[in-house]
Amino acid sequence: MILQIMAENDAGTIAIEDCEEISHAVSAMLDVEDPILGNYTLEISSPGMGRPLTRPLDFERWAGQEAKVELHTSVDGRRRFRGLVDGFEDGEARLKVTLDGYETPQVLGFPLANIAEARLVPDDAALRQSLKAGKARKK
């Protein structure tokens, strides 16, 4: 059994040292409270480049970034959409997509309850920046 906790700061990043600090604090609390029966492994990590979007805040914070959304129930015969995150409004996660037959992108809203999975799509610039930041931390 694995207890996985994804953590990040207000900028949407986290350093390994922060993960270690969180791990020690959570581990100590779990030892005292003992809420989990049996053996388990505690993992603390960053959501990563292809981070999941699960809360209204995620759709607000990552507006303008490319994402993939898969639905539980299809909309106009489709369950998968890819486009730019356009925030969260009126109880719906919004995605700006270009649909077949339309020249301009359309903004679609999806209730969170209908979203099976939503993730950011890492782009080359973000990957390069992440690699550069990782090399700088190792120096």
LINMO-V852190 format. One record per backbone hydrogen bond with DSSP energy under -1.0 kcal/mol. NH is the residue of the N-H (numbers start at 1). CO is the residue of the C=O. Records with the same first field share a line. If there is no record, write none. Layout:
NH: CO + CO
This chain:
3: 41
5: 43
7: 45
9: 13
12: 9
19: 15
20: 16
21: 17
22: 18
23: 19
24: 20
25: 21
26: 22
27: 23
28: 24
29: 25
30: 26
31: 27
32: 28
33: 29
34: 30
41: 1
43: 3
45: 5
53: 118
59: 55
60: 56
61: 57
62: 58
63: 60
64: 85
65: 62
67: 83
68: 119
69: 81
70: 117
71: 79
72: 114
75: 78
78: 75
81: 69
83: 67
84: 96
85: 65
86: 94
89: 92
92: 89
93: 110
94: 87
95: 108
96: 84
97: 106
102: 99
106: 97
108: 95
110: 93
114: 111
115: 112
116: 70
117: 70
119: 68
120: 51
121: 66
127: 123
128: 124
129: 125
130: 126
131: 127
132: 128
133: 129
134: 130
135: 131
136: 132
137: 133
138: 134
